[in-house]
Amino acid sequence: MSRNIEFSIGEFYHIYNRGTDKRIIFKHKSDHLRFMVLLYLCNSNLKVDLGDHLRQGRTLSDMFDLDRNETLVDIGTYCLMPNHFHILVKEKMEGGISLFMQKLTTAYSMYFNKKYDRSGTLFQGKFKSKHVAKDNYLKYLFAYINLNPIKLIDKNWQEVGIKDLHQAQKFLKNYEFSGFLIHSGEDRKEKFILALENFPNYFQTVKEFKDFINDWLNYKEESFDKVRPCQHLSVSNS
């Protein structure tokens, strides 16, 4: 199936995909960490050989210190859910997004299939993409992507509103598999995944980002629909 979108240098895109048959693709914390390391390493014009680095005694966290030479895309934020992922990217060079995603999904699929003794396709076809043509939609995606984990504890919060705001805020603070903690000011090695200097400076302080997130937590479906042209992805609590 051919892609119905062409990537252009300097343009922003929301990239996402789920496991085939909606299967769980991140079973353990180690799977999340592996994918985040690959978000960093696969964003490079160099060949990725994670196994070689591990055999040399490096840990997964050590990988964020490796030199990547030239990166393929700029990443603004990301989120890993049990059965799907979201990445906000900017095309940096011709073919950059396609090459990055090919390296990322191939490397992770090989790891996952070997670890869990399975074969075949892990992801549901080619990755999906939405061109982010408007500034308000680009800013909104920093909320939409980072707030995705709330669906794990309050599935219909966007439609009917948050049941427990304090619980939602606490859950986000403990969810390690998105860009949220980095945007919230935590000094984490995963910060090297992001290239925020190449995105609009919507949040000049951590407080501005947190206020922005809390504003969206208090909104309902009709507010999201004003700026969101993309579909929902189903989630799993497993």
C-alpha positions in Angstrom: 0.0 0.0 0.0 1.5 3.3 -1.0 1.6 6.2 1.4 -0.8 9.0 0.8 1.5 11.7 2.2 4.9 13.1 1.0 7.3 14.3 3.6 8.9 17.7 3.0 12.0 19.1 4.7 11.2 21.5 7.4 7.7 20.3 7.9 6.2 18.6 11.0 4.5 15.2 11.2 2.7 13.1 13.8 3.9 9.6 13.4 2.1 6.6 15.0 1.5 2.9 14.7 0.2 0.0 16.7 0.9 -3.7 17.1 -0.6 -6.0 14.6 -4.1 -7.1 15.7 -3.7 -4.5 18.4 -1.3 -6.8 20.2 0.8 -5.6 23.1 4.2 -4.4 21.8 5.7 -3.2 25.2 5.3 -6.0 27.8 7.9 -4.9 30.3 9.8 -1.8 31.3 12.9 -3.2 29.5 10.9 -3.1 26.3 10.1 0.5 26.7 13.7 1.4 27.4 14.9 -0.6 24.4 12.5 1.3 22.1 13.5 4.7 23.6 17.2 3.8 23.1 16.3 3.0 19.5 14.5 6.3 19.1 17.9 7.8 19.9 20.3 5.5 18.0 18.2 4.9 14.9 18.0 8.7 14.4 21.4 8.6 12.7 23.0 8.1 9.4 25.2 5.5 11.1 24.5 1.8 11.2 22.8 0.6 14.4 24.4 -2.3 16.2 23.0 -2.3 19.7 24.1 -5.9 20.3 27.8 -5.0 19.7 27.6 -2.1 22.2 26.0 -4.4 24.8 28.6 -7.1 24.3 31.2 -4.4 25.1 29.7 -4.0 28.5 27.6 -0.9 27.9 24.1 -0.7 29.5 21.1 0.5 27.6 21.3 3.8 29.5 24.9 4.2 28.3 23.6 4.3 24.7 22.3 7.9 25.1 26.0 9.0 25.4 27.0 7.6 22.0 27.8 10.0 19.2 25.2 9.7 16.4 27.0 11.8 13.8 24.2 13.3 11.6 20.6 12.9 12.7 17.8 12.0 10.2 14.9 13.9 11.9 14.2 16.2 14.8 12.0 14.8 17.5 9.8 17.0 19.5 8.1 14.5 21.8 7.0 10.9 22.0 4.8 8.4 23.9 4.9 4.7 24.2 1.6 3.0 25.1 1.1 -0.8 25.7 0.0 -1.4 22.1 1.1 1.6 20.1 3.4 4.6 20.0 3.3 8.3 19.0 6.3 10.4 17.8 6.2 14.1 16.8 8.9 14.7 14.2 10.3 17.3 11.8 11.7 16.2 8.4 15.4 17.2 8.5 16.7 15.7 5.2 15.1 14.1 2.2 13.9 10.6 3.1 14.9 11.2 6.7 11.5 10.2 8.3 11.1 7.1 6.1 14.7 5.9 6.8 14.4 6.6 10.5 11.1 4.7 10.9 12.4 1.8 8.8 15.5 1.5 11.1 13.4 1.9 14.2 10.6 -0.6 13.5 13.0 -3.2 12.0 15.4 -3.0 15.0 12.6 -3.2 17.6 10.7 -6.0 15.8 13.9 -8.1 15.6 14.5 -7.5 19.3 10.9 -8.3 20.3 10.5 -11.4 18.2 13.8 -12.8 19.5 13.0 -12.0 23.2 9.4 -13.4 23.0 10.2 -16.3 20.7 7.8 -15.2 17.9 8.0 -14.5 14.2 6.2 -12.4 11.7 5.1 -8.8 11.6 5.0 -6.9 14.8 3.4 -3.6 13.6 0.2 -3.1 11.8 1.4 -2.3 8.3 3.4 0.8 7.5 3.6 3.5 10.1 0.8 6.2 9.9 1.5 9.9 9.6 -0.3 13.2 9.7 1.1 16.4 8.3 1.0 19.1 10.9 0.3 22.2 8.9 -1.1 24.6 11.5 0.7 26.1 14.5 -2.2 25.5 16.9 -2.3 21.8 15.9 1.5 21.5 16.4 1.2 23.0 19.9 -1.8 20.8 20.7 0.2 17.6 19.8 2.5 18.3 22.8 -0.6 17.8 24.9 -2.3 15.0 23.0 0.8 12.8 22.8 2.0 13.4 26.4 -1.5 12.9 27.8 -2.1 9.6 26.0 -1.2 7.6 29.1 -4.2 9.0 31.0 -6.3 6.6 28.9 -4.8 3.7 30.9 -6.5 4.9 34.1 -9.4 6.9 32.7 -10.3 5.6 29.2 -13.0 8.1 28.4 -11.6 11.2 30.0 -11.5 13.2 26.8 -15.2 12.6 26.2 -16.6 13.0 29.7 -13.8 14.8 31.6 -11.3 13.7 34.2 -12.7 11.8 37.1 -9.8 12.5 39.4 -7.5 15.3 38.4 -5.0 14.7 41.2 -4.8 11.0 40.3 -4.2 11.9 36.6 -1.4 14.3 37.5 0.2 11.8 39.8 0.0 9.1 37.1 1.7 11.3 34.6 4.5 12.1 37.0 5.2 8.4 37.3 4.9 7.4 33.7 8.4 7.1 32.3 7.8 6.2 28.7 7.0 9.6 27.1 8.5 13.0 26.8 6.3 14.4 29.6 8.9 14.2 32.3 11.6 15.8 30.1 9.2 18.7 29.3 8.5 18.9 33.0 12.1 19.7 33.8 13.5 16.3 34.9 17.1 15.7 34.0 16.8 12.3 32.3 19.1 10.7 29.7 16.1 10.4 27.4 16.3 14.1 26.9 18.9 13.4 24.2 16.1 11.9 22.1 14.6 15.3 21.7 15.7 18.3 19.6 13.4 20.9 21.0 15.6 23.8 19.8 14.2 23.0 16.3 10.6 23.3 17.3 8.7 26.5 18.2 9.4 27.6 21.8 5.8 27.3 23.0 6.8 26.8 26.6 9.5 29.2 27.9 9.3 27.7 31.4 8.4 24.4 33.0 5.5 26.1 34.6 4.1 27.2 31.3 4.2 23.6 30.1 2.6 22.2 33.2 -0.1 24.9 33.0 -0.7 24.0 29.4 -1.1 20.3 30.3 -3.4 21.0 33.2 -5.6 23.2 30.9 -6.0 20.3 28.5 -6.7 17.9 31.4 -9.7 20.0 32.2 -11.1 20.0 28.6 -13.5 17.6 27.0 -14.0 16.1 23.6 -15.4 19.3 22.0 -12.3 21.2 22.9 -10.0 18.5 21.4 -12.0 18.4 18.2 -11.3 22.0 17.4 -7.7 21.2 16.5 -7.4 17.5 16.1 -7.7 16.0 12.6 -6.4 12.5 13.6 -8.1 9.4 14.8 -8.0 7.8 18.2 -5.8 4.7 18.7 -7.3 2.0 20.9 -5.4 1.2 24.1 -5.0 -1.7 26.4 -4.6 -1.8 30.1 -2.7 -5.1 30.0 
